[in-house]
Amino acid sequence: MTSGTSLSAQTDAAAISSQRVAARARIEVEHRAGRSRLARLYQDGAAKIRLPDTGADPLEAVLINMAGGLTGGDRLGWEVSVGEGARAVITTQACEKVYRALAGRAEVDVRLSVGAGGFLGWLPQETIAYDRSAFSRTLDADLAAGAEALIVEATVFGRSAMGERVESGTFRDRWRVRREGRLIHAEDFFVGPDIEAMLARPASAGGRIAMATLLLVSERAEALLEPARQIIGDDGGASLWTVGGSGKLLARLYAEDGYTLRKRLVPLVELLNGQAGLPRLWSL
């Protein structure tokens, strides 16, 4: 009986492993014939990239996880390369959902690069974490001299409108941003395994379950600091530094739910993204 149970458990584990997502996609954008255009596109597995015909510059690309979400053992990778003088805005088709993990953790690897004089808006829609999920994301960005980037990540721990609560799990987010090889921004965020209890602490989120981090590296950063603070209000903050000969604006937002977060996140993204404004899918 013991042997049969062990064999069944091994079979179930093997079946779970064989069904896991292992996907990666890459897009390269170049400036050619007076505008930003697709140079190369690579897709593997459930990772897909679509290019809406906006007829405008910057080029807009939409990332799609065909698996419909992530769970323990899934691996998803996105790579974006914006060439010299090119401009691109990258978003997602929908919010990425991280479901309960039976084993292991879901991992997302993001790699961004921007050439001299180029611009990248990395603007995925929110990540929604479910109870007992396990998630780890790494984001590495390399910026050339004169390059600009707006990097945004928003997270919601459970959809309160659906009666969802996230009591336990793990969530890790690691950013490393470099200009000409020099590290200009680094942060590591981790919450778990008692997520609800940790977010309830006054020194962390004070019970708020929705949050966003926005990083703008640009010569425009200084002029946008006060307008950004007006949008953010009391639930968050924004700071400015000069690094690598350019401005760096870092903003954080907190809210009691995803809907309330979006009401301030949308105008803040519109402000910081300049002429590119808000990706079309964000306003649907």
N, C-alpha and C positions, 0 to 999 in steps of 0.2 A: 504494500500500500504506500509506504514511504517512497519507494523507488518510482511508482507511477505518478505520485504527486509531483515529485521533483522533475520528472520528464515533462509533465504537462506545463509546469511553470517555465521550464526552459523553452518549450515550444511557443508559449505565449510571448515570452520575452523576445524570441527570434522574430516572431510575426510583427510585434510592435516595431522592432528595429528596422525590418525590411520596408515598413510603410512610412518611415520618417522622410521629411523633406530635406533634400540636399540640392540647393539651387543657387545660381549666381548669374548676374547680368551686368553688362558694361556698356556705357554709352560714351562716345567721344564727339565733341562739338568743335568745329573750327569756323573761323571767320573767312568767308570766301564770297567773292562777287558782291561785296557790299553788305552782307548780312551773315548772321550765325546760321550754320547749316550742319546737318548730321554728317559726320565723317566715318564713324564706324559704330556698329551695333552688334553685340553678342548676347545671346540668351541661352540659358541652360536650365532644364527642369521647370519648376513652377514659377521661376522669376521671369517676368515679361516686362517689356517697355513699349509704350505706345506714344506716338507723336501726333497730338491734335494739330490740325491745319489751322493755326491762328492767323497765319499770314503776317505775323509781326515779329519783331526782334525785341526781347530775347527769344530764343528757341525754348519751347515748353515741352517737357517730357513727363509722362505719367508712369509710375512704377506700379506693377500689379503682382501680388502674390496669389497665384492661381489655386493654391492649397486652401485659401479661405481663412487663414489664421495660422498660428504657431503653437506648438506644444513641446514638451520635453523631448530632446533629441533632434529637433529640427535645426537645420543650418541654412541661413540665407545671407547672400552677399550682394552688395550693390557697389559698383564702381562708376564714378563720373569723372571725366577728364574734359576740361574746358580749355581750349587752346588760346594762344595769344590774341588778344583783342576780341575774342568771342564772348557771347553772353548767353546764359542758360538758366532756366528756372525748373527745378525738379520737384514734383509732388507725387502723391499717391492717389490711387483711385478711390480709396476709402480708408477709414481708420484700421490700423493693424490690431488684430485681437490676439491676445496671448492667453491660451486656455490652460486649464488645470493640467499639471504635469504628473503623469504616472511614474515616470523615471527620467532622470537627467534634466537638462534645461534647454530652452530654445536660445539659439545664439544668432545674432545679426552682426555682420561685419560691413562697415561703411567706409569706403575710401574715396576721397575727393581730391582733385588737383585743379588748380586754376593758373593759367599762363599769364604772362605780363600784360597788364591792361585789360584783363578779362574780368568777368563777373559771374558768380554762381549764387543762385538762391536755392538752398537746400531746405525745402518746405514740405516735408511729409505731414499728412494729417495725423491726428492723435493716435498714440498707442494706448489701447485699453487692456489693462491687466485684470484677470479674473482671480477669484479665490484659489489658493494653492497652486498658482502658476509659478514658473521659474524661468527667468529671462535675463539675458546678458547681452549688452550691445557695446561695440567698440566703434568709435568714429575717429578716423585719422584724416586730416586735411593738410595739404601742402600748397602754399600760395607763393607765387613768384612776386618779384618786385612790382608794385603798382597794381596788383590784383586785388579784387574786392570779393567778399563773401558774406552772405547772410545765412547763418545756420540756425535752424529752429527744431526743437524737439519738445513735444507736449505729451503728457501722460495723465491718464485718468484711471484711478484704482477703483474699478467697479462703476456700473451705471446706476446711480441712485434712483433715477426715474423708473428703472426696472426692478427696484428693490434689491439690488445686488450689493453685497458687502465683501470686501477683501480683508479677511482676518489674518491670513497667513500666506507665506510664499516668499520668494526672493526676487528682487529687481535690482539690476546693476547697470550703470551707464557710465562709460569711460570716454572722455574726449581728449584728443591731442591735436592741436592746431599749430602749424609751423609756417613761418615766412622765410623764404630763402634758406631753409634748413634750420632756422633758429626757432626754438619753442617759444610761442607767444601766448598760448593758452592751454591750460591743463586742468581737468577736473574729474573727479570720481564720485559718483553718487551711488549709494547702496542703501537699501532698506530691506529688512527681513531678519529672521523668519516671522517675527510678530509684527506684520506690517501695520495693522490697525492701531496697535498700541504705540508703535514708533511715530506714526503720523499724527497721533493725538497729542504728542508732547509739544508744549509751547515753543521749545527751541527748534523744533523741526517744521511741522506744517500747521500746528495748532488745530488739528482735526480736519483740515481741508484735504480733500482727496484728489484734486485736480491741480496740475502745475505745468509750467512751461518755462523753458530756458531759450533765450534768443541771444545770439552772438553776432554782432556786425563788425567786420573789419573793413574799414573804409575811411577815406578822407572826409566823408560826409558825417561821420559819427558825432563829432563835437556839436554840430549844428542841430542834431536830432535828439540830443540828450534831454533837454527840457520838454519838448513835445512828447517824447516817450514817457517821461515821468507823469505828465498830465493824464495820459491814457491809463497808465498802470494804477495810479491812485495809491491807496494805503495797503492793498494786498499784494505786495511785491516791492520791487525797487530796481533802479538802474544806476550803473556806474560807468565812468569813462577813464581810459588810460591812453597814453601814447606809447606805441610799441612798434619797433621796426620802421619808424618813419611814417606811421599811419595811426589813425584813431582806432580804438577798440571799445565798443559799447557792449556791455553785458547787462541783460535785463532778465528778471525772473517774475513770474506771475503765479499767484495762488488763488484757488477758488473752492467753494464748497461742492461744486459739481461741474461736469463737462460743459453744460450749456452756459453757465455763468462765466466759465473760463473763456469760451469762444467769443463772448460779447466784447471782451477786451483784447483777446489775442488777434482777432481779425483786423481791427483798425491799427493795431501795433505792427502787424506784418505789412499792411498797406503802407504805413509810414516808412518803415525801415527798408522796404524793397524798392523804394524809389519809383521810377517811371514804369517798372515792370508790374507794380501793383500786386493785386491778389490773384493767385492762380484760379482759372475758371472753375475748377472742381470744388474749390473752397466755398464758392458762393451758391452752389446748387442746393 
